[in-house]
Amino acid sequence: MHTAQSASISAYHGGKRPPMNPANLALRFLLELAALGALAWWGWAQTDSWWRAPLAIGVVLLAAIVWGTFAVPNDPSRGGSGLVHIPGIARLGLELLIFGGAAYALRELGRPNLAAVFAFVVVVHYAWSYERVAWLMRQ
């Protein structure tokens, strides 16, 4: 039996970019903002000196620049391509590094429950994006 899901799966096997659910894209955007917020909070908490603001801003800028610079062409989760094209597995690793770094930052800030919830929502997002993950692994 030919279903819409099997048609969708066969389409991304052919090299076409997989579809992304708009609600999942919104969740991804919120996760990205939460990750930047967690990294900023971590940077702020590292010192009591005047360096706290530059450190918080610098950590966020570094993560945002890396996130926006390195991309897989035609990635369905992005509006455009990045300046540097990388393999899909490298992009997936980069995303997990930043999301994992945010969860680690929350844990280091003494918020292990918040870190666990954040990590759980990241896992839910990637499970919901299984077609994109499979597509990235093939790029």
CNS distance restraints for C-alpha pairs under 8 A (distance, minus, plus):
assign (resid   2 and name CA) (resid   6 and name CA) 6.34 0.50 0.50
assign (resid   2 and name CA) (resid   7 and name CA) 7.00 0.50 0.50
assign (resid   3 and name CA) (resid   7 and name CA) 6.22 0.50 0.50
assign (resid   4 and name CA) (resid   8 and name CA) 6.11 0.50 0.50
assign (resid   5 and name CA) (resid   9 and name CA) 6.14 0.50 0.50
assign (resid   6 and name CA) (resid  10 and name CA) 6.06 0.50 0.50
assign (resid   7 and name CA) (resid  11 and name CA) 6.09 0.50 0.50
assign (resid   8 and name CA) (resid  12 and name CA) 6.61 0.50 0.50
assign (resid   8 and name CA) (resid  18 and name CA) 7.24 0.50 0.50
assign (resid   8 and name CA) (resid  19 and name CA) 7.78 0.50 0.50
assign (resid   9 and name CA) (resid  13 and name CA) 6.39 0.50 0.50
assign (resid   9 and name CA) (resid  18 and name CA) 7.82 0.50 0.50
assign (resid   9 and name CA) (resid 131 and name CA) 7.13 0.50 0.50
assign (resid  10 and name CA) (resid  14 and name CA) 6.43 0.50 0.50
assign (resid  11 and name CA) (resid  15 and name CA) 7.09 0.50 0.50
assign (resid  11 and name CA) (resid  16 and name CA) 5.94 0.50 0.50
assign (resid  11 and name CA) (resid  17 and name CA) 7.88 0.50 0.50
assign (resid  11 and name CA) (resid  18 and name CA) 7.37 0.50 0.50
assign (resid  12 and name CA) (resid  16 and name CA) 4.75 0.50 0.50
assign (resid  12 and name CA) (resid  17 and name CA) 5.65 0.50 0.50
assign (resid  12 and name CA) (resid  18 and name CA) 5.29 0.50 0.50
assign (resid  12 and name CA) (resid 131 and name CA) 7.52 0.50 0.50
assign (resid  12 and name CA) (resid 135 and name CA) 6.53 0.50 0.50
assign (resid  13 and name CA) (resid 135 and name CA) 7.52 0.50 0.50
assign (resid  15 and name CA) (resid 135 and name CA) 7.74 0.50 0.50
assign (resid  17 and name CA) (resid  74 and name CA) 6.61 0.50 0.50
assign (resid  17 and name CA) (resid  75 and name CA) 6.78 0.50 0.50
assign (resid  17 and name CA) (resid  76 and name CA) 6.13 0.50 0.50
assign (resid  17 and name CA) (resid 132 and name CA) 7.65 0.50 0.50
assign (resid  17 and name CA) (resid 135 and name CA) 7.09 0.50 0.50
assign (resid  18 and name CA) (resid  76 and name CA) 6.56 0.50 0.50
assign (resid  18 and name CA) (resid 131 and name CA) 5.98 0.50 0.50
assign (resid  18 and name CA) (resid 132 and name CA) 5.79 0.50 0.50
assign (resid  18 and name CA) (resid 135 and name CA) 7.01 0.50 0.50
assign (resid  19 and name CA) (resid  76 and name CA) 6.68 0.50 0.50
assign (resid  19 and name CA) (resid 131 and name CA) 7.75 0.50 0.50
assign (resid  19 and name CA) (resid 132 and name CA) 7.72 0.50 0.50
assign (resid  20 and name CA) (resid  24 and name CA) 6.91 0.50 0.50
assign (resid  20 and name CA) (resid  25 and name CA) 6.72 0.50 0.50
assign (resid  20 and name CA) (resid  76 and name CA) 6.40 0.50 0.50
assign (resid  20 and name CA) (resid  77 and name CA) 6.80 0.50 0.50
assign (resid  20 and name CA) (resid 129 and name CA) 7.20 0.50 0.50
assign (resid  20 and name CA) (resid 132 and name CA) 7.68 0.50 0.50
assign (resid  21 and name CA) (resid  25 and name CA) 6.28 0.50 0.50
assign (resid  22 and name CA) (resid  26 and name CA) 6.22 0.50 0.50
assign (resid  23 and name CA) (resid  27 and name CA) 6.22 0.50 0.50
assign (resid  24 and name CA) (resid  28 and name CA) 6.07 0.50 0.50
assign (resid  24 and name CA) (resid 125 and name CA) 6.76 0.50 0.50
assign (resid  24 and name CA) (resid 128 and name CA) 7.22 0.50 0.50
assign (resid  24 and name CA) (resid 129 and name CA) 7.61 0.50 0.50
assign (resid  25 and name CA) (resid  29 and name CA) 6.19 0.50 0.50
assign (resid  25 and name CA) (resid  77 and name CA) 6.71 0.50 0.50
assign (resid  26 and name CA) (resid  30 and name CA) 6.27 0.50 0.50
assign (resid  27 and name CA) (resid  31 and name CA) 6.14 0.50 0.50
assign (resid  27 and name CA) (resid 125 and name CA) 7.20 0.50 0.50
assign (resid  28 and name CA) (resid  32 and name CA) 6.17 0.50 0.50
assign (resid  28 and name CA) (resid 125 and name CA) 6.89 0.50 0.50
assign (resid  29 and name CA) (resid  33 and name CA) 6.31 0.50 0.50
assign (resid  30 and name CA) (resid  34 and name CA) 6.05 0.50 0.50
assign (resid  31 and name CA) (resid  35 and name CA) 6.00 0.50 0.50
assign (resid  31 and name CA) (resid 118 and name CA) 7.98 0.50 0.50
assign (resid  31 and name CA) (resid 122 and name CA) 7.21 0.50 0.50
assign (resid  32 and name CA) (resid  36 and name CA) 6.30 0.50 0.50
assign (resid  32 and name CA) (resid  99 and name CA) 7.80 0.50 0.50
assign (resid  33 and name CA) (resid  37 and name CA) 6.12 0.50 0.50
assign (resid  34 and name CA) (resid  38 and name CA) 6.06 0.50 0.50
assign (resid  35 and name CA) (resid  39 and name CA) 6.16 0.50 0.50
assign (resid  35 and name CA) (resid  98 and name CA) 7.28 0.50 0.50
assign (resid  35 and name CA) (resid  99 and name CA) 6.07 0.50 0.50
assign (resid  35 and name CA) (resid 102 and name CA) 5.02 0.50 0.50
assign (resid  35 and name CA) (resid 103 and name CA) 7.75 0.50 0.50
assign (resid  36 and name CA) (resid  40 and name CA) 6.09 0.50 0.50
assign (resid  36 and name CA) (resid  60 and name CA) 5.62 0.50 0.50
assign (resid  36 and name CA) (resid  63 and name CA) 7.40 0.50 0.50
assign (resid  36 and name CA) (resid  64 and name CA) 7.70 0.50 0.50
assign (resid  36 and name CA) (resid 102 and name CA) 7.41 0.50 0.50
assign (resid  37 and name CA) (resid  41 and name CA) 6.10 0.50 0.50
assign (resid  37 and name CA) (resid  60 and name CA) 7.81 0.50 0.50
assign (resid  38 and name CA) (resid  42 and name CA) 6.11 0.50 0.50
assign (resid  38 and name CA) (resid 102 and name CA) 5.51 0.50 0.50
assign (resid  38 and name CA) (resid 103 and name CA) 7.75 0.50 0.50
assign (resid  38 and name CA) (resid 105 and name CA) 6.39 0.50 0.50
assign (resid  38 and name CA) (resid 106 and name CA) 6.21 0.50 0.50
assign (resid  39 and name CA) (resid  43 and name CA) 6.15 0.50 0.50
assign (resid  39 and name CA) (resid  56 and name CA) 7.22 0.50 0.50
assign (resid  39 and name CA) (resid  59 and name CA) 6.41 0.50 0.50
assign (resid  39 and name CA) (resid  60 and name CA) 6.22 0.50 0.50
assign (resid  39 and name CA) (resid 101 and name CA) 7.66 0.50 0.50
assign (resid  39 and name CA) (resid 102 and name CA) 5.67 0.50 0.50
assign (resid  39 and name CA) (resid 105 and name CA) 6.31 0.50 0.50
assign (resid  40 and name CA) (resid  44 and name CA) 6.12 0.50 0.50
assign (resid  40 and name CA) (resid  55 and name CA) 7.94 0.50 0.50
assign (resid  40 and name CA) (resid  56 and name CA) 4.40 0.50 0.50
assign (resid  40 and name CA) (resid  57 and name CA) 6.41 0.50 0.50
assign (resid  40 and name CA) (resid  59 and name CA) 6.39 0.50 0.50
assign (resid  40 and name CA) (resid  60 and name CA) 5.76 0.50 0.50
assign (resid  41 and name CA) (resid  45 and name CA) 6.20 0.50 0.50
assign (resid  41 and name CA) (resid  56 and name CA) 6.66 0.50 0.50
assign (resid  42 and name CA) (resid  46 and name CA) 6.47 0.50 0.50
assign (resid  42 and name CA) (resid  56 and name CA) 7.13 0.50 0.50
assign (resid  42 and name CA) (resid 105 and name CA) 5.65 0.50 0.50
assign (resid  42 and name CA) (resid 106 and name CA) 7.27 0.50 0.50
assign (resid  42 and name CA) (resid 108 and name CA) 7.81 0.50 0.50
assign (resid  42 and name CA) (resid 109 and name CA) 6.58 0.50 0.50
assign (resid  43 and name CA) (resid  47 and name CA) 8.00 0.50 0.50
assign (resid  43 and name CA) (resid  52 and name CA) 6.57 0.50 0.50
assign (resid  43 and name CA) (resid  53 and name CA) 7.86 0.50 0.50
assign (resid  43 and name CA) (resid  55 and name CA) 5.28 0.50 0.50
assign (resid  43 and name CA) (resid  56 and name CA) 4.10 0.50 0.50
assign (resid  43 and name CA) (resid  57 and name CA) 7.73 0.50 0.50
assign (resid  43 and name CA) (resid  59 and name CA) 6.47 0.50 0.50
assign (resid  44 and name CA) (resid  52 and name CA) 4.69 0.50 0.50
assign (resid  44 and name CA) (resid  53 and name CA) 6.12 0.50 0.50
assign (resid  44 and name CA) (resid  55 and name CA) 6.51 0.50 0.50
assign (resid  44 and name CA) (resid  56 and name CA) 4.89 0.50 0.50
assign (resid  45 and name CA) (resid  52 and name CA) 7.05 0.50 0.50
assign (resid  45 and name CA) (resid 109 and name CA) 7.66 0.50 0.50
assign (resid  46 and name CA) (resid  52 and name CA) 6.83 0.50 0.50
assign (resid  47 and name CA) (resid  51 and name CA) 6.91 0.50 0.50
assign (resid  47 and name CA) (resid  52 and name CA) 5.60 0.50 0.50
assign (resid  48 and name CA) (resid  52 and name CA) 6.40 0.50 0.50
assign (resid  50 and name CA) (resid  54 and name CA) 7.93 0.50 0.50
assign (resid  51 and name CA) (resid  55 and name CA) 5.92 0.50 0.50
assign (resid  52 and name CA) (resid  56 and name CA) 6.05 0.50 0.50
assign (resid  53 and name CA) (resid  57 and name CA) 6.12 0.50 0.50
assign (resid  54 and name CA) (resid  58 and name CA) 5.74 0.50 0.50
assign (resid  55 and name CA) (resid  59 and name CA) 6.06 0.50 0.50
assign (resid  56 and name CA) (resid  60 and name CA) 6.44 0.50 0.50
assign (resid  57 and name CA) (resid  61 and name CA) 6.07 0.50 0.50
assign (resid  58 and name CA) (resid  62 and name CA) 6.00 0.50 0.50
assign (resid  59 and name CA) (resid  63 and name CA) 6.26 0.50 0.50
assign (resid  60 and name CA) (resid  64 and name CA) 6.05 0.50 0.50
assign (resid  61 and name CA) (resid  65 and name CA) 5.90 0.50 0.50
assign (resid  62 and name CA) (resid  66 and name CA) 6.13 0.50 0.50
assign (resid  63 and name CA) (resid  67 and name CA) 5.98 0.50 0.50
assign (resid  63 and name CA) (resid  98 and name CA) 7.00 0.50 0.50
assign (resid  64 and name CA) (resid  68 and name CA) 6.04 0.50 0.50
assign (resid  65 and name CA) (resid  69 and name CA) 5.82 0.50 0.50
assign (resid  66 and name CA) (resid  70 and name CA) 6.23 0.50 0.50
assign (resid  67 and name CA) (resid  71 and name CA) 7.85 0.50 0.50
assign (resid  67 and name CA) (resid  94 and name CA) 7.58 0.50 0.50
assign (resid  67 and name CA) (resid  95 and name CA) 7.46 0.50 0.50
assign (resid  68 and name CA) (resid  82 and name CA) 5.91 0.50 0.50
assign (resid  68 and name CA) (resid  83 and name CA) 7.94 0.50 0.50
assign (resid  69 and name CA) (resid  82 and name CA) 4.74 0.50 0.50
assign (resid  69 and name CA) (resid  83 and name CA) 5.11 0.50 0.50
assign (resid  69 and name CA) (resid  84 and name CA) 5.86 0.50 0.50
assign (resid  70 and name CA) (resid  82 and name CA) 5.33 0.50 0.50
assign (resid  70 and name CA) (resid  83 and name CA) 6.41 0.50 0.50
assign (resid  70 and name CA) (resid  84 and name CA) 4.91 0.50 0.50
assign (resid  70 and name CA) (resid  85 and name CA) 5.90 0.50 0.50
assign (resid  70 and name CA) (resid  86 and name CA) 6.25 0.50 0.50
assign (resid  70 and name CA) (resid  91 and name CA) 7.10 0.50 0.50
assign (resid  71 and name CA) (resid  75 and name CA) 7.45 0.50 0.50
assign (resid  71 and name CA) (resid  81 and name CA) 5.91 0.50 0.50
assign (resid  71 and name CA) (resid  82 and name CA) 4.79 0.50 0.50
assign (resid  71 and name CA) (resid  83 and name CA) 7.41 0.50 0.50
assign (resid  71 and name CA) (resid  84 and name CA) 6.30 0.50 0.50
assign (resid  71 and name CA) (resid  85 and name CA) 5.15 0.50 0.50
assign (resid  71 and name CA) (resid  86 and name CA) 5.78 0.50 0.50
assign (resid  71 and name CA) (resid  91 and name CA) 6.33 0.50 0.50
assign (resid  72 and name CA) (resid  81 and name CA) 6.82 0.50 0.50
assign (resid  72 and name CA) (resid  82 and name CA) 7.46 0.50 0.50
assign (resid  72 and name CA) (resid  85 and name CA) 5.40 0.50 0.50
assign (resid  72 and name CA) (resid  86 and name CA) 5.50 0.50 0.50
assign (resid  72 and name CA) (resid  87 and name CA) 6.20 0.50 0.50
assign (resid  72 and name CA) (resid  88 and name CA) 5.88 0.50 0.50
assign (resid  72 and name CA) (resid  91 and name CA) 6.84 0.50 0.50
assign (resid  72 and name CA) (resid 136 and name CA) 7.84 0.50 0.50
assign (resid  72 and name CA) (resid 139 and name CA) 7.62 0.50 0.50
assign (resid  73 and name CA) (resid  81 and name CA) 5.51 0.50 0.50
assign (resid  73 and name CA) (resid  82 and name CA) 7.71 0.50 0.50
assign (resid  73 and name CA) (resid  85 and name CA) 6.49 0.50 0.50
assign (resid  74 and name CA) (resid  78 and name CA) 7.84 0.50 0.50
assign (resid  74 and name CA) (resid  80 and name CA) 7.37 0.50 0.50
assign (resid  74 and name CA) (resid  81 and name CA) 6.74 0.50 0.50
assign (resid  75 and name CA) (resid  80 and name CA) 7.89 0.50 0.50
assign (resid  75 and name CA) (resid  81 and name CA) 7.47 0.50 0.50
assign (resid  76 and name CA) (resid 132 and name CA) 7.37 0.50 0.50
assign (resid  81 and name CA) (resid  85 and name CA) 7.72 0.50 0.50
assign (resid  86 and name CA) (resid  90 and name CA) 6.37 0.50 0.50
assign (resid  86 and name CA) (resid  91 and name CA) 6.62 0.50 0.50
assign (resid  87 and name CA) (resid  91 and name CA) 6.48 0.50 0.50
assign (resid  87 and name CA) (resid 136 and name CA) 7.64 0.50 0.50
assign (resid  87 and name CA) (resid 139 and name CA) 5.71 0.50 0.50
assign (resid  88 and name CA) (resid  92 and name CA) 6.16 0.50 0.50
assign (resid  88 and name CA) (resid 135 and name CA) 7.71 0.50 0.50
assign (resid  88 and name CA) (resid 136 and name CA) 4.11 0.50 0.50
assign (resid  88 and name CA) (resid 137 and name CA) 5.49 0.50 0.50
assign (resid  88 and name CA) (resid 138 and name CA) 6.86 0.50 0.50
assign (resid  88 and name CA) (resid 139 and name CA) 4.89 0.50 0.50
assign (resid  89 and name CA) (resid  93 and name CA) 6.14 0.50 0.50
assign (resid  89 and name CA) (resid 136 and name CA) 6.05 0.50 0.50
assign (resid  89 and name CA) (resid 137 and name CA) 5.28 0.50 0.50
assign (resid  89 and name CA) (resid 138 and name CA) 8.00 0.50 0.50
assign (resid  89 and name CA) (resid 139 and name CA) 7.48 0.50 0.50
assign (resid  90 and name CA) (resid  94 and name CA) 6.11 0.50 0.50
assign (resid  91 and name CA) (resid  95 and name CA) 6.21 0.50 0.50
assign (resid  91 and name CA) (resid 136 and name CA) 7.72 0.50 0.50
assign (resid  92 and name CA) (resid  96 and name CA) 6.21 0.50 0.50
assign (resid  92 and name CA) (resid 133 and name CA) 7.55 0.50 0.50
assign (resid  92 and name CA) (resid 136 and name CA) 7.10 0.50 0.50
assign (resid  93 and name CA) (resid  97 and name CA) 5.98 0.50 0.50
assign (resid  94 and name CA) (resid  98 and name CA) 6.32 0.50 0.50
assign (resid  95 and name CA) (resid  99 and name CA) 6.09 0.50 0.50
assign (resid  96 and name CA) (resid 100 and name CA) 5.53 0.50 0.50
assign (resid  97 and name CA) (resid 101 and name CA) 5.77 0.50 0.50
assign (resid  98 and name CA) (resid 102 and name CA) 6.20 0.50 0.50
assign (resid  99 and name CA) (resid 103 and name CA) 6.37 0.50 0.50
assign (resid  99 and name CA) (resid 119 and name CA) 7.64 0.50 0.50
assign (resid  99 and name CA) (resid 122 and name CA) 7.38 0.50 0.50
assign (resid 100 and name CA) (resid 104 and name CA) 6.08 0.50 0.50
assign (resid 100 and name CA) (resid 119 and name CA) 7.31 0.50 0.50
assign (resid 101 and name CA) (resid 105 and name CA) 6.00 0.50 0.50
assign (resid 102 and name CA) (resid 106 and name CA) 6.27 0.50 0.50
assign (resid 102 and name CA) (resid 115 and name CA) 7.86 0.50 0.50
assign (resid 103 and name CA) (resid 107 and name CA) 6.32 0.50 0.50
assign (resid 103 and name CA) (resid 115 and name CA) 4.66 0.50 0.50
assign (resid 103 and name CA) (resid 116 and name CA) 7.22 0.50 0.50
assign (resid 103 and name CA) (resid 118 and name CA) 6.41 0.50 0.50
assign (resid 103 and name CA) (resid 119 and name CA) 6.10 0.50 0.50
assign (resid 104 and name CA) (resid 108 and name CA) 6.12 0.50 0.50
assign (resid 104 and name CA) (resid 115 and name CA) 6.91 0.50 0.50
assign (resid 105 and name CA) (resid 109 and name CA) 6.13 0.50 0.50
assign (resid 105 and name CA) (resid 115 and name CA) 7.91 0.50 0.50
assign (resid 106 and name CA) (resid 110 and name CA) 6.68 0.50 0.50
assign (resid 106 and name CA) (resid 111 and name CA) 5.35 0.50 0.50
assign (resid 106 and name CA) (resid 112 and name CA) 6.55 0.50 0.50
assign (resid 106 and name CA) (resid 114 and name CA) 6.72 0.50 0.50
assign (resid 106 and name CA) (resid 115 and name CA) 5.12 0.50 0.50
assign (resid 107 and name CA) (resid 111 and name CA) 5.00 0.50 0.50
assign (resid 107 and name CA) (resid 112 and name CA) 4.47 0.50 0.50
assign (resid 107 and name CA) (resid 113 and name CA) 7.88 0.50 0.50
assign (resid 107 and name CA) (resid 114 and name CA) 7.67 0.50 0.50
assign (resid 107 and name CA) (resid 115 and name CA) 5.52 0.50 0.50
assign (resid 108 and name CA) (resid 112 and name CA) 7.81 0.50 0.50
assign (resid 111 and name CA) (resid 115 and name CA) 6.21 0.50 0.50
assign (resid 112 and name CA) (resid 116 and name CA) 6.09 0.50 0.50
assign (resid 113 and name CA) (resid 117 and name CA) 6.21 0.50 0.50
assign (resid 114 and name CA) (resid 118 and name CA) 6.05 0.50 0.50
assign (resid 115 and name CA) (resid 119 and name CA) 6.09 0.50 0.50
assign (resid 116 and name CA) (resid 120 and name CA) 6.03 0.50 0.50
assign (resid 117 and name CA) (resid 121 and name CA) 6.20 0.50 0.50
assign (resid 118 and name CA) (resid 122 and name CA) 6.27 0.50 0.50
assign (resid 119 and name CA) (resid 123 and name CA) 6.29 0.50 0.50
assign (resid 120 and name CA) (resid 124 and name CA) 6.24 0.50 0.50
assign (resid 121 and name CA) (resid 125 and name CA) 6.10 0.50 0.50
assign (resid 122 and name CA) (resid 126 and name CA) 6.32 0.50 0.50
assign (resid 123 and name CA) (resid 127 and name CA) 6.08 0.50 0.50
assign (resid 124 and name CA) (resid 128 and name CA) 6.05 0.50 0.50
assign (resid 125 and name CA) (resid 129 and name CA) 6.12 0.50 0.50
assign (resid 126 and name CA) (resid 130 and name CA) 6.10 0.50 0.50
assign (resid 126 and name CA) (resid 133 and name CA) 7.12 0.50 0.50
assign (resid 129 and name CA) (resid 133 and name CA) 6.24 0.50 0.50
assign (resid 130 and name CA) (resid 134 and name CA) 6.10 0.50 0.50
assign (resid 131 and name CA) (resid 135 and name CA) 6.08 0.50 0.50
assign (resid 132 and name CA) (resid 136 and name CA) 6.02 0.50 0.50
assign (resid 133 and name CA) (resid 137 and name CA) 6.27 0.50 0.50
assign (resid 134 and name CA) (resid 138 and name CA) 6.58 0.50 0.50
assign (resid 135 and name CA) (resid 139 and name CA) 6.49 0.50 0.50
